[in-house]
């Protein structure tokens, strides 16, 4: 959408009559800063960016492969479950050990459900090992092979049906974009505060050095304070230029609104997600898809722009409530608390 489309009010047309978009715009404003609603035309300016973010969130939710029956009994028939969990017992343990899942089942929403749908995410690790492999009809030893393993499991987005879960995933993507906008806004404010403080500090040092130049020359033999003053002036000018650049980009609520729009318009780079297909044998060794023992493992791989965050993979799981062992009361810990 171009500048003139926005100027002529097509942002309002995008949201007019679309309850979901209008509600999403209101949610974004409330989450970032309710005062944004006081800016003239804020809803119209946000609507194209929110619409873009919603479309991207829907694509991410739709790109999740079909749900996998996630029970110990289904482990042997599911390439995904066999890849993620070494044994059926490991799958059962992962379900029962999830605090998020246990909390959901204990909540008013989850207490009445007989079946649960959720997303299971994990970190994918690859390792190159040496092992036997067939080269035509010849068995060769110490052949480099790439193995895949999964760890750091996390379950989220709990819902009663797969359709509701995909909608929940789309909502989570939008929430993640809003959080990214909040981080950017906070970082910008902190940078402005640091530059303003540095400007005052550098100006004070320069003033003191200029006033005390003769006395310092006498106290510190062999130094050249003229050169020191020139370097300090250069630092002051550079800091002032950076502060001016930051202020020129906007301050206050206008800068916050612009940052939110910029983040939502860059949704695919802030939260990047794409389908991933792995072909693995029974030992989780990566093999060509044409191999007779190759099992296709369909996942969604995603990452965020959060510093230090790693890429994760996920699949959509569905299972009966009885597949999750009930959380047991730790009486010893309870007695210690008393």
C-alpha positions in Angstrom: 0.0 0.0 0.0 1.4 3.4 -1.1 1.6 6.7 0.7 -1.3 8.2 -1.3 -3.5 5.2 -0.5 -3.0 5.9 3.2 -3.4 9.7 2.7 -6.7 9.3 0.9 -8.1 7.2 3.8 -7.9 3.6 2.5 -6.8 2.6 6.0 -10.2 3.4 7.3 -11.8 1.4 4.4 -9.6 -1.6 5.3 -11.0 -1.7 8.8 -14.5 -0.6 8.1 -16.9 -3.5 8.5 -14.1 -5.9 9.5 -14.7 -6.7 13.2 -11.5 -8.8 13.6 -9.2 -6.1 12.2 -10.9 -3.3 14.2 -10.6 -5.4 17.3 -6.9 -6.1 16.6 -6.2 -2.4 16.1 -7.8 -1.7 19.5 -5.8 -4.5 21.1 -2.6 -3.2 19.7 -3.2 0.3 21.0 -4.2 -1.0 24.5 -1.2 -3.2 24.7 1.4 -0.7 23.6 0.0 2.5 25.1 -3.7 3.5 25.4 -2.7 7.1 24.9 -2.0 6.3 21.2 -5.7 6.4 20.7 -5.6 10.2 21.4 -3.5 10.8 18.3 -5.6 11.9 15.4 -6.0 9.2 12.8 -4.1 6.6 14.9 -6.6 3.8 14.1 -6.6 4.6 10.4 -2.8 4.7 10.3 -2.5 1.5 12.2 -5.1 -0.5 10.2 -3.0 -1.3 7.1 -0.1 -2.5 9.2 -2.3 -4.5 11.5 -4.1 -6.0 8.4 -0.7 -7.0 7.0 0.3 -8.6 10.4 -3.0 -10.5 10.6 -2.6 -11.9 7.1 0.9 -13.0 7.9 -0.2 -14.5 11.3 -2.9 -16.5 9.4 -0.4 -17.8 6.9 1.9 -19.0 9.8 -1.0 -20.8 11.5 -2.1 -22.4 8.2 1.4 -23.6 7.4 1.4 -25.8 10.5 1.1 -29.4 9.3 -2.0 -31.4 10.1 -2.4 -32.4 13.8 -0.6 -35.5 15.0 -2.3 -37.9 17.4 0.2 -37.6 20.3 -0.1 -40.6 22.5 2.3 -43.4 23.5 0.1 -45.9 21.6 0.5 -43.8 18.4 4.3 -43.5 18.7 5.2 -46.4 16.5 3.1 -45.2 13.6 4.1 -41.5 13.7 7.4 -40.4 12.1 7.1 -37.1 14.0 6.7 -38.7 17.4 9.5 -41.2 16.7 11.8 -38.3 15.7 11.0 -36.2 18.8 10.8 -38.9 21.4 13.2 -41.9 21.8 10.6 -44.1 23.4 6.8 -44.0 24.0 7.6 -43.5 27.7 9.5 -40.3 26.9 6.4 -39.0 25.2 4.2 -39.8 28.2 6.7 -38.1 30.5 6.9 -35.0 28.3 3.1 -34.6 28.4 2.9 -35.1 32.2 5.9 -32.9 32.9 4.5 -29.8 31.1 3.6 -27.3 33.7 1.8 -25.2 31.1 -0.4 -28.2 30.1 -1.1 -29.1 33.7 -2.1 -25.5 34.5 -4.4 -25.4 31.4 -6.1 -28.7 32.3 -6.7 -27.3 35.8 -8.2 -24.1 34.5 -11.9 -23.5 34.0 -11.4 -23.7 30.2 -9.5 -26.9 30.2 -11.3 -28.7 33.0 -14.2 -29.7 30.8 -12.2 -30.9 27.8 -12.0 -34.6 26.9 -9.4 -33.8 24.2 -6.7 -31.2 23.9 -4.9 -29.6 20.9 -1.7 -27.7 21.4 1.6 -26.8 19.7 4.7 -28.7 20.8 7.9 -26.8 20.2 11.5 -27.9 20.6 15.0 -27.0 19.7 16.5 -29.0 16.8 20.1 -30.0 17.2 22.2 -31.6 14.4 25.4 -33.5 14.9 27.8 -35.1 12.4 28.9 -38.6 13.5 30.8 -41.5 11.9 29.0 -44.7 11.2 28.4 -47.6 8.7 26.5 -46.8 5.5 25.9 -48.6 2.2 27.6 -47.3 -0.9 25.7 -49.3 -3.5 26.2 -52.9 -2.4 29.3 -52.1 -0.4 29.1 -51.5 3.4 31.5 -48.7 4.3 32.6 -47.9 7.8 33.2 -44.4 9.3 31.0 -42.6 6.9 30.0 -39.1 7.9 26.3 -38.9 8.8 24.1 -36.1 10.2 21.9 -37.0 13.1 19.0 -34.9 14.4 17.7 -34.7 18.0 15.1 -32.5 19.8 15.2 -31.0 23.2 13.8 -28.2 25.4 10.1 -29.1 24.7 7.5 -26.5 25.3 3.7 -26.8 24.9 1.4 -23.8 24.2 -1.7 -22.5 22.5 -4.1 -25.0 24.1 -7.5 -25.3 22.5 -10.4 -27.8 22.1 -10.1 -28.2 18.3 -7.5 -27.9 15.7 -9.3 -25.0 14.1 -9.4 -23.1 17.4 -5.7 -23.9 17.9 -4.7 -22.4 14.5 -6.7 -19.3 15.5 -4.8 -19.2 18.8 -1.5 -19.5 17.0 -2.4 -16.5 14.8 -3.2 -14.5 17.9 0.1 -15.6 19.5 2.0 -14.3 16.4 0.3 -10.9 16.6 1.0 -10.8 20.3 4.7 -11.5 19.6 4.8 -8.7 17.1 3.3 -6.3 19.6 6.0 -7.4 22.2 8.7 -6.8 19.6 7.3 -3.3 19.1 7.4 -2.7 22.8 11.0 -3.9 23.0 12.0 -1.6 20.1 10.2 1.4 21.8 11.9 0.7 25.1 15.3 0.4 23.4 14.8 3.6 21.6 13.9 5.5 24.8 16.8 4.0 26.7 19.2 5.0 23.9 17.8 8.6 24.0 18.3 8.7 27.7 21.9 7.4 27.4 22.7 10.0 24.7 21.2 12.9 26.6 23.1 11.9 29.8 26.3 11.5 27.8 25.8 14.9 26.2 25.5 16.5 29.6 28.5 14.6 30.9 30.7 15.5 27.9 29.7 19.2 28.0 30.5 19.3 31.7 33.9 17.7 31.2 34.7 20.0 28.3 33.8 23.1 30.4 35.9 22.0 33.3 38.9 21.2 31.1 38.7 24.5 29.3 38.5 26.4 32.6 41.3 24.5 34.3 43.6 24.1 31.3 46.5 26.1 32.7 46.3 24.5 36.1 46.1 21.0 34.7 49.1 21.7 32.5 51.1 22.5 35.5 50.0 19.4 37.5 50.4 16.9 34.7 53.7 17.3 33.0 54.2 15.9 29.5 50.5 16.0 28.5 49.0 18.0 25.7 45.6 19.2 26.9 44.9 21.1 23.7 44.7 17.8 21.9 42.6 16.3 24.7 40.1 19.2 24.4 39.9 18.7 20.7 39.2 15.0 21.1 36.5 15.8 23.7 34.9 18.3 21.4 34.8 15.7 18.7 33.1 13.3 21.0 30.6 15.9 22.0 29.8 16.8 18.4 29.4 13.1 17.4 27.1 12.4 20.4 25.0 15.5 19.6 24.7 14.4 16.0 23.4 10.9 17.1 21.0 12.5 19.5 19.7 14.8 16.8 19.3 11.9 14.4 17.3 10.0 17.1 15.1 13.1 17.8 14.5 13.7 14.1 13.0 10.2 13.8 10.4 11.4 16.2 9.7 11.5 20.0 6.9 10.7 22.3 3.7 9.0 21.2 4.3 9.8 17.5 7.6 7.9 17.6 5.9 5.0 19.4 3.1 4.8 16.8 5.7 4.9 14.0 7.7 2.1 15.6 4.6 -0.1 16.0 3.7 0.4 12.4 7.2 -0.3 11.3 7.3 -3.6 13.3 3.9 -4.8 12.1 4.9 -4.1 8.5 8.0 -6.2 8.9 6.2 -9.1 10.5 7.9 -11.8 8.4 11.4 -10.6 9.5 10.4 -10.1 13.2 8.8 -13.6 13.5 10.1 -15.8 10.7 8.3 -19.1 10.1 8.5 -21.6 7.2 7.6 -25.3 6.7 10.4 -27.8 7.2 10.5 -31.4 5.9 13.2 -33.8 7.3 13.8 -37.3 6.0 15.1 -39.5 8.7 15.7 -43.2 9.3 14.9 -45.1 12.4 18.1 -43.8 14.1 17.2 -40.1 13.3 20.0 -40.0 10.6 19.2 -37.6 7.8 18.8 -39.7 4.6 17.8 -38.9 1.0 14.0 -38.9 0.5 14.2 -41.7 -2.0 15.6 -44.2 0.5 13.3 -47.0 1.4 13.7 -46.4 5.1 13.3 -42.6 4.8 10.4 -41.2 7.0 9.1 -37.7 6.3 8.9 -35.5 9.3 6.9 -32.4 8.6 7.4 -29.5 11.0 7.2 -25.7 11.2 10.5 -24.0 11.8 10.4 -20.5 13.3 12.6 -17.9 14.9 12.2 -14.4 16.3 14.3 -11.3 16.2 14.8 -11.4 19.9 18.6 -11.2 20.7 19.9 -14.6 21.7 16.8 -16.5 20.6 17.4 -19.8 18.8 15.5 -21.3 15.9 12.7 -23.7 17.0 10.6 -26.3 15.4 7.0 -27.2 16.1 4.1 -29.5 15.3 0.4 -29.6 16.1 -0.5 -32.2 18.7 -3.8 -33.6 19.7 -4.4 -36.1 22.5 -7.1 -37.3 24.9 -7.1 -35.9 28.4 -6.3 -39.4 29.9 -2.9 -39.4 28.1 -1.7 -36.8 30.6 -1.0 -38.1 34.1 -2.5 -36.0 36.8 -0.2 -33.7 38.7 0.5 -35.2 42.2 0.6 -33.1 45.3 4.1 -32.8 46.8 3.2 -33.3 50.5 6.8 -33.0 51.7 7.2 -29.6 50.0 3.8 -28.6 51.4 4.8 -29.5 55.0 8.0 -27.5 54.6 6.0 -24.4 53.6 3.9 -24.8 56.7 
